[in-house]
Amino acid sequence: MTKRKRKTEIQDAFDAIAGFRDLVDETFEKLTGKSIAAWLKEFQQRPRE
């Protein structure tokens, strides 16, 4: 039988994922000058040739 994870363990995992997401977003913004969300919106609006 599998052991159920406690809420704190699950919350720790989500916190780690959120921290990684923030790190990636900050790094992308430093490299490009734009957030990932802004870049995706701009990329989405480009007309196709």
N, C-alpha and C positions, 0 to 999 in steps of 0.2 A: 504494500500500500504506500502511496506517495505521501510525503509529508507536506502539509499545507504551509505556505509561506505566511509569515506574519505581515501585517500591514506596514510595519516599519521597513521590512526588507523590500517590499514592493515599492514603497515610497522612495527608498534609497536608490533603487534601480531607475525610477522615473527622474529623480534628481540628477543622477549621473548622465542620463540621456539628454536632459535639458541643458546641463552644463556643457556637454559636447556640442550641442546645437548652437549655443551661444558662442563658443570658441570658434566654430566654423564660420558663423556669421560675422564675427569681429575680424577674423583673418581675411575673409573675402572682401569686407568693406575696406580694410587697410590696403589690399592689393588693387582693388578696382575703383574705390571711391564711392561705391554704391552698395546698398544692402542687397542680399540675395532676392528679397521680395521685389525691390525696385527693378533689379536687373531682369527678373522673370517677366514682370509686367511690360517692360520695354521690349524684350525679346518676343513676347507674345503678340505685340502690336505691329511688328514688322510685316510689310506686305510681301507676299510670295511672288516670285518672278515666274 
